[in-house]
Amino acid sequence: METTKILIGYAIYLPVAIALTFTVSRTLFKNSKIFMLDIFKGREEIANATNKLFETGFYLLNLGFALMILKISLDDNSYQDLVETLSYKIGGFSIYLGIMLFLNLYFFFRGKRKAKESRTEEYVTYRQ
């Protein structure tokens, strides 16, 4: 009976983790195109390519982590224990996704700041 509950846990955890990853990724990288265009001075081709590479890395890291923490073990073989274990795993994975989201935003804002500094230096050099 314990194996059945563990399989139920996997059947719930995996789709939730995958759906969360795809939802966060789609939102992040759909909206990050603006940052990439600014960083790469409007060069759309390189901005889109870089954005796609970031997106692929995001998927690999997050899905890899979701699979790495997949193991479910139940202490007392009850449905209550299954629900508590799933909530801990999904909650922990959600926190991890949030951290990854803000880390990516940090890199986007940092890139935007560096691009702005570069444009300012180019302008000052041009004016001299």
C-alpha positions in Angstrom: 0.0 0.0 0.0 2.9 2.4 0.7 4.2 2.1 -2.9 0.7 3.1 -4.2 0.8 6.3 -2.1 4.3 7.1 -3.2 3.3 6.7 -6.8 0.3 9.0 -6.2 2.7 11.5 -4.7 4.9 11.3 -7.8 1.9 11.6 -10.1 0.9 14.8 -8.2 4.4 16.3 -7.6 5.9 16.0 -11.1 3.1 17.8 -13.1 2.9 20.5 -10.5 6.7 21.1 -10.5 6.7 21.1 -14.3 3.7 23.5 -14.6 5.2 25.9 -12.1 8.6 25.9 -13.9 6.9 26.5 -17.3 4.6 29.2 -15.9 7.4 31.1 -14.2 9.7 30.8 -17.2 7.2 31.9 -19.7 6.3 35.0 -17.6 10.0 35.9 -16.9 11.3 35.5 -20.4 8.3 37.0 -22.2 8.9 40.2 -20.1 12.7 40.1 -20.2 12.8 40.8 -23.9 12.6 44.5 -23.1 15.7 44.3 -20.9 17.6 42.4 -23.5 16.8 44.9 -26.2 18.0 47.7 -24.0 21.2 45.8 -23.0 22.0 45.0 -26.6 21.2 48.5 -27.9 18.1 47.5 -29.9 19.8 44.6 -31.8 16.8 42.3 -31.7 18.5 39.2 -33.1 21.1 39.0 -30.4 18.7 40.1 -27.7 16.3 37.3 -28.6 19.1 34.7 -28.9 20.5 35.6 -25.5 17.0 35.6 -24.0 16.4 32.1 -25.4 19.7 30.9 -24.0 18.8 32.2 -20.5 15.4 30.5 -20.8 16.9 27.2 -21.7 19.3 27.4 -18.8 16.4 28.3 -16.5 14.5 25.2 -17.6 17.5 23.0 -17.1 18.4 24.2 -13.7 14.8 24.2 -12.3 13.6 20.9 -13.8 16.9 19.3 -12.8 16.4 20.5 -9.2 12.8 19.4 -9.2 13.9 15.9 -10.3 16.8 15.9 -7.8 14.4 16.4 -4.9 11.8 13.9 -6.2 12.3 11.2 -3.6 9.2 10.7 -1.4 9.3 8.6 1.7 6.3 8.3 4.0 6.9 7.8 7.7 3.5 6.5 8.8 2.0 5.5 5.4 -1.0 7.7 5.7 -2.6 10.1 3.3 -2.0 12.9 5.8 1.7 12.2 5.7 1.5 12.2 1.8 -0.2 15.6 1.7 2.3 17.0 4.2 5.2 15.6 2.3 3.9 17.0 -1.0 3.2 20.4 0.5 6.8 20.6 1.8 8.3 19.5 -1.5 6.1 21.8 -3.6 6.5 24.7 -1.2 10.2 24.3 -1.1 10.4 24.1 -4.9 8.2 27.2 -5.2 10.6 29.1 -2.9 13.5 27.9 -5.0 11.7 29.1 -8.2 11.1 32.5 -6.6 14.8 32.8 -5.7 15.8 31.9 -9.3 13.3 34.4 -10.6 14.8 37.2 -8.5 18.3 36.1 -9.4 17.5 36.4 -13.1 15.9 39.8 -12.5 19.0 40.9 -10.7 21.1 39.9 -13.8 18.7 41.7 -16.1 18.8 44.9 -14.1 22.6 44.6 -13.7 22.9 44.2 -17.5 20.7 47.2 -18.1 22.7 49.3 -15.7 26.0 48.3 -17.4 24.5 49.1 -20.8 23.4 52.5 -19.6 26.9 53.2 -18.2 28.4 52.1 -21.5 26.2 54.4 -23.5 27.0 57.3 -21.1 30.8 56.7 -21.6 30.3 56.5 -25.4 28.4 59.8 -25.3 31.1 61.5 -23.2 33.8 60.2 -25.5 31.9 61.3 -28.6 31.3 64.8 -27.2 35.0 65.3 -26.6 
